[in-house]
Amino acid sequence: ASVRNAVFAPAFFATPWVLIAAGLMAWSTGRGTVALVFVLAGVVYLVGGQILTIMVNVPMNEALAKVAVPEDRAAAEVIWQAYSPRWQTYNQARTVVSGVTLALAGWGMYLIGRA
């Protein structure tokens, strides 16, 4: 019913802020490109990961949780078909955003290693 737990919370909520903090630390040591990459990663995840989740997927999940599950399989399928395509679209968008965030963070670490 819920993924909110001691592992999920820091991984989900702290990620953009840790990336932005890493960018600020890189900036303070004169690594402008590294800073930009980490800050960009943080902003991408904040907007495309967290805000998208909070604004779209969470309300959809909460609305679905309020729907009574019908005994009839066909009626349940109608509910699922109305819900699933939109949710999947946004879930796939979040997946792409997470991949871009990971790639940017990896690039930032690569750039630090090259310095």
MARBA-847291 format. One line per field, with one value per atom (N, C-alpha, C, O): chain; atom name; x, y, z. Coordinates in pm, whole numbers, always signed. Example, Ala and Ser with C-alpha at 12.3 -4.5 7.8 and 13.67 -1.06 7.14 Angstrom:
BEGIN
chain = (A A A A A A A A)
name = (N CA C O N CA C O)
px = (+1319 +1230 +1320 +1424 +1285 +1367 +1290 +1341)
py = (-569 -450 -330 -332 -225 -106 +3 +114)
pz = (+780 +780 +780 +846 +708 +714 +787 +804)
***
This chain:
BEGIN
chain = (A A A A A A A A A A A A A A A A A A A A A A A A A A A A A A A A A A A A A A A A A A A A A A A A A A A A A A A A A A A A A A A A A A A A A A A A A A A A A A A A A A A A A A A A A A A A A A A A A A A A A A A A A A A A A A A A A A A A A A A A A A A A A A A A A A A A A A A A A A A A A A A A A A A A A A A A A A A A A A A A A A A A A A A A A A A A A A A A A A A A A A A A A A A A A A A A A A A A A A A A A A A A A A A A A A A A A A A A A A A A A A A A A A A A A A A A A A A A A A A A A A A A A A A A A A A A A A A A A A A A A A A A A A A A A A A A A A A A A A A A A A A A A A A A A A A A A A A A A A A A A A A A A A A A A A A A A A A A A A A A A A A A A A A A A A A A A A A A A A A A A A A A A A A A A A A A A A A A A A A A A A A A A A A A A A A A A A A A A A A A A A A A A A A A A A A A A A A A A A A A A A A A A A A A A A A A A A A A A A A A A A A A A A A A A A A A A A A A A A A A A A A A A A A A A A A A A A A A A A A A)
name = (N CA C O N CA C O N CA C O N CA C O N CA C O N CA C O N CA C O N CA C O N CA C O N CA C O N CA C O N CA C O N CA C O N CA C O N CA C O N CA C O N CA C O N CA C O N CA C O N CA C O N CA C O N CA C O N CA C O N CA C O N CA C O N CA C O N CA C O N CA C O N CA C O N CA C O N CA C O N CA C O N CA C O N CA C O N CA C O N CA C O N CA C O N CA C O N CA C O N CA C O N CA C O N CA C O N CA C O N CA C O N CA C O N CA C O N CA C O N CA C O N CA C O N CA C O N CA C O N CA C O N CA C O N CA C O N CA C O N CA C O N CA C O N CA C O N CA C O N CA C O N CA C O N CA C O N CA C O N CA C O N CA C O N CA C O N CA C O N CA C O N CA C O N CA C O N CA C O N CA C O N CA C O N CA C O N CA C O N CA C O N CA C O N CA C O N CA C O N CA C O N CA C O N CA C O N CA C O N CA C O N CA C O N CA C O N CA C O N CA C O N CA C O N CA C O N CA C O N CA C O N CA C O N CA C O N CA C O N CA C O N CA C O N CA C O N CA C O N CA C O N CA C O N CA C O N CA C O N CA C O N CA C O N CA C O N CA C O N CA C O N CA C O N CA C O N CA C O N CA C O N CA C O N CA C O N CA C O)
px = (+82 +0 +86 +44 +207 +292 +439 +480 +516 +659 +736 +858 +664 +730 +784 +708 +916 +981 +1119 +1155 +1195 +1326 +1429 +1525 +1412 +1505 +1460 +1542 +1331 +1278 +1295 +1339 +1259 +1256 +1388 +1388 +1501 +1624 +1665 +1716 +1644 +1683 +1601 +1655 +1474 +1387 +1398 +1416 +1388 +1380 +1517 +1525 +1623 +1753 +1833 +1922 +1803 +1883 +1908 +2024 +1806 +1837 +1920 +2004 +1897 +1968 +2114 +2202 +2140 +2278 +2352 +2468 +2285 +2347 +2375 +2481 +2280 +2300 +2411 +2493 +2415 +2523 +2659 +2757 +2664 +2789 +2829 +2948 +2732 +2761 +2815 +2908 +2757 +2806 +2947 +3029 +2975 +3110 +3209 +3321 +3168 +3256 +3280 +3392 +3176 +3190 +3289 +3371 +3281 +3369 +3516 +3605 +3542 +3681 +3725 +3829 +3644 +3682 +3654 +3709 +3570 +3535 +3397 +3297 +3394 +3268 +3188 +3066 +3255 +3184 +3124 +3010 +3202 +3153 +3033 +2932 +3044 +2936 +2808 +2700 +2822 +2707 +2641 +2518 +2722 +2668 +2591 +2481 +2649 +2581 +2454 +2352 +2460 +2341 +2233 +2116 +2272 +2176 +2111 +1989 +2191 +2137 +2036 +1930 +2068 +1977 +1847 +1739 +1856 +1735 +1650 +1527 +1715 +1642 +1564 +1447 +1628 +1559 +1451 +1344 +1479 +1379 +1251 +1141 +1267 +1151 +1089 +969 +1170 +1116 +1095 +1024 +1156 +1138 +1042 +936 +1080 +999 +871 +763 +883 +764 +664 +544 +710 +620 +550 +429 +625 +567 +461 +351 +496 +406 +282 +173 +299 +187 +98 -21 +153 +74 +54 -59 +163 +148 +87 +2 +129 +73 -77 -151 -125 -271 -346 -455 -287 -351 -358 -461 -249 -246 -348 -419 -356 -452 -596 -681 -623 -757 -790 -901 -695 -718 -741 -821 -670 -685 -826 -870 -895 -1031 -1138 -1253 -1099 -1194 -1215 -1119 -1339 -1370 -1339 -1376 -1271 -1237 -1362 -1412 -1411 -1532 -1504 -1393 -1606 -1595 -1583 -1513 -1650 -1652 -1520 -1478 -1456 -1326 -1337 -1248 -1441 -1458 -1470 -1414 -1540 -1553 -1418 -1384 -1343 -1209 -1117 -1037 -1130 -1047 -1077 -986 -1202 -1240 -1172 -1120 -1173 -1109 -960 -902 -897 -753 -719 -621 -798 -771 -786 -718 -872 -887 -770 -733 -712 -605 -465 -385 -438 -302 -231 -115 -292 -214 -153 -36 -231 -180 -71 +33 -94 +4 +134 +243 +124 +243 +321 +444 +251 +318 +405 +522 +347 +424 +531 +637 +505 +606 +725 +840 +699 +808 +887 +1009 +817 +886 +978 +1092 +930 +1014 +1134 +1243 +1114 +1225 +1331 +1451 +1290 +1385 +1459 +1580 +1385 +1447 +1549 +1657 +1515 +1609 +1735 +1845 +1719 +1834 +1921 +2044 +1859 +1934 +2008 +2123 +1940 +2004 +2126 +2232 +2110 +2222 +2337 +2453 +2305 +2409 +2482 +2605 +2407 +2471 +2559 +2671 +2510 +2591 +2718 +2825 +2704 +2821 +2919 +3040 +2867 +2952 +3026 +3146 +2954 +3018 +3130 +3237 +3107 +3213 +3330 +3446 +3300 +3406 +3491 +3614 +3425 +3499 +3585 +3697 +3537 +3617 +3741 +3852 +3720 +3831 +3937 +4055 +3897 +3992 +4076 +4187 +4024 +4093 +4219 +4288)
py = (-119 +0 +126 +230 +117 +235 +194 +92 +275 +250 +340 +333 +423 +516 +438 +380 +439 +370 +431 +529 +375 +431 +425 +502 +335 +327 +421 +492 +421 +502 +652 +725 +696 +840 +911 +1007 +866 +939 +925 +1020 +808 +788 +878 +934 +892 +971 +1120 +1201 +1157 +1298 +1368 +1488 +1297 +1361 +1370 +1454 +1285 +1278 +1414 +1447 +1493 +1618 +1713 +1786 +1713 +1806 +1764 +1849 +1635 +1586 +1622 +1663 +1606 +1641 +1791 +1832 +1871 +2016 +2056 +2142 +1993 +2020 +1982 +2054 +1870 +1828 +1932 +1963 +1985 +2089 +2215 +2277 +2253 +2372 +2351 +2443 +2231 +2201 +2203 +2253 +2149 +2153 +2297 +2334 +2379 +2521 +2590 +2671 +2558 +2623 +2584 +2654 +2475 +2434 +2468 +2422 +2549 +2596 +2499 +2513 +2401 +2304 +2338 +2272 +2441 +2493 +2393 +2384 +2319 +2222 +2111 +2071 +2061 +1956 +2009 +1940 +2132 +2193 +2200 +2164 +2245 +2256 +2120 +2109 +2017 +1883 +1832 +1779 +1848 +1799 +1879 +1821 +2010 +2092 +2058 +2047 +2042 +2003 +1869 +1853 +1773 +1642 +1658 +1596 +1741 +1764 +1828 +1788 +1926 +1995 +1903 +1903 +1825 +1731 +1633 +1606 +1579 +1483 +1550 +1493 +1671 +1743 +1765 +1740 +1813 +1844 +1717 +1694 +1636 +1521 +1397 +1306 +1392 +1278 +1309 +1248 +1404 +1433 +1510 +1466 +1622 +1704 +1628 +1632 +1561 +1480 +1373 +1353 +1305 +1202 +1262 +1208 +1372 +1433 +1492 +1486 +1549 +1616 +1521 +1549 +1409 +1322 +1183 +1142 +1110 +970 +952 +865 +1032 +1016 +1043 +962 +1153 +1173 +1062 +1022 +1011 +901 +776 +708 +748 +632 +648 +553 +768 +792 +778 +724 +826 +812 +665 +621 +591 +448 +372 +279 +411 +343 +360 +277 +465 +490 +413 +407 +356 +283 +144 +71 +108 -27 -128 -107 -235 -338 -423 -487 -423 -500 -651 -695 -726 -872 -921 -1019 -852 -889 -852 -736 -949 -927 -825 -741 -829 -735 -592 -500 -573 -439 -390 -273 -481 -445 -409 -317 -481 -454 -316 -247 -276 -143 -35 +63 -54 +42 +49 +157 -68 -73 -11 +62 -39 +17 +169 +237 +222 +366 +431 +545 +358 +410 +389 +482 +270 +227 +304 +339 +331 +396 +530 +557 +614 +746 +728 +793 +639 +617 +564 +608 +470 +412 +518 +517 +606 +712 +797 +822 +839 +921 +840 +894 +715 +630 +611 +612 +593 +580 +710 +708 +823 +952 +964 +1010 +923 +927 +834 +865 +722 +627 +689 +677 +754 +820 +931 +945 +1010 +1118 +1062 +1118 +953 +891 +843 +856 +788 +746 +863 +854 +972 +1093 +1147 +1188 +1146 +1192 +1107 +1159 +976 +885 +910 +912 +929 +955 +1086 +1092 +1188 +1316 +1303 +1356 +1233 +1213 +1134 +1166 +1032 +956 +1041 +1030 +1125 +1216 +1310 +1334 +1363 +1451 +1381 +1438 +1258 +1181 +1153 +1158 +1124 +1102 +1228 +1221 +1343 +1469 +1496 +1547 +1463 +1480 +1389 +1430 +1267 +1172 +1214 +1182 +1285 +1331 +1448 +1471 +1520 +1644 +1613 +1704)
pz = (+0 +0 +0 -49 +55 +61 +53 +108 -18 -27 +70 +79 +141 +234 +353 +431 +366 +476 +498 +432 +591 +628 +517 +518 +422 +309 +198 +139 +169 +60 +86 -2 +204 +232 +201 +125 +257 +225 +78 +19 +21 -119 -211 -307 -183 -270 -240 -332 -113 -78 -71 -97 -37 -21 -151 -162 -248 -370 -437 -462 -466 -536 -452 -505 -322 -234 -216 -204 -213 -206 -335 -331 -448 -576 -585 -630 -542 -544 -447 -479 -330 -234 -293 -275 -363 -428 -532 -547 -603 -701 -635 -687 -523 -452 -398 -400 -349 -302 -418 -404 -532 -650 -692 -729 -687 -723 -631 -675 -501 -404 -423 -373 -493 -520 -662 -709 -730 -863 -975 -1085 -952 -1057 -1114 -1083 -1195 -1247 -1329 -1314 -1416 -1500 -1415 -1435 -1320 -1229 -1151 -1136 -1102 -1026 -1110 -1063 -1232 -1321 -1344 -1343 -1365 -1390 -1270 -1284 -1150 -1029 -999 -963 -1013 -989 -1091 -1056 -1216 -1319 -1284 -1298 -1240 -1200 -1087 -1090 -989 -877 -920 -875 -1007 -1054 -1142 -1132 -1227 -1312 -1225 -1251 -1122 -1035 -952 -930 -904 -825 -905 -857 -1027 -1111 -1170 -1156 -1236 -1308 -1224 -1265 -1108 -1019 -907 -897 -823 -705 -735 -696 -802 -826 -912 -884 -1013 -1097 -1013 -1026 -929 -844 -751 -739 -686 -588 -655 -600 -774 -841 -921 -939 -969 -1057 -997 -971 -974 -935 -796 -777 -699 -564 -563 -507 -621 -621 -695 -654 -803 -874 -784 -779 -715 -625 -513 -478 -457 -349 -398 -327 -518 -575 -599 -571 -651 -676 -546 -541 -441 -312 -255 -175 -295 -246 -324 -283 -437 -521 -463 -435 -446 -398 -508 -624 -472 -570 -593 -501 -716 -743 -745 -772 -715 -720 -864 -893 -952 -1093 -1160 -1157 -1221 -1285 -1398 -1413 -1475 -1587 -1536 -1597 -1428 -1369 -1315 -1329 -1254 -1205 -1321 -1311 -1430 -1547 -1605 -1651 -1604 -1653 -1569 -1622 -1438 -1348 -1378 -1390 -1391 -1417 -1551 -1562 -1653 -1787 -1788 -1865 -1704 -1695 -1621 -1648 -1529 -1443 -1501 -1505 -1545 -1576 -1687 -1668 -1801 -1909 -1868 -1896 -1803 -1760 -1655 -1662 -1558 -1454 -1513 -1475 -1606 -1669 -1748 -1747 -1814 -1890 -1797 -1827 -1687 -1594 -1522 -1491 -1494 -1431 -1525 -1481 -1653 -1749 -1761 -1776 -1754 -1756 -1635 -1648 -1518 -1398 -1411 -1363 -1476 -1497 -1587 -1558 -1693 -1784 -1709 -1721 -1632 -1554 -1456 -1439 -1390 -1297 -1369 -1316 -1488 -1567 -1608 -1604 -1648 -1685 -1563 -1572 -1449 -1325 -1292 -1258 -1303 -1276 -1373 -1333 -1500 -1600 -1569 -1580 -1532 -1499 -1374 -1371 -1272 -1152 -1185 -1135 -1268 -1311 -1389 -1371 -1474 -1552 -1458 -1475 -1358 -1261 -1188 -1168 -1147 -1078 -1171 -1130 -1296 -1395 -1409 -1411 -1417 -1430 -1308 -1322 -1190 -1068 -1076 -1042 -1120 -1131 -1230 -1214 -1333 -1435 -1386 -1435 -1290 -1244 -1167 -1122)
***
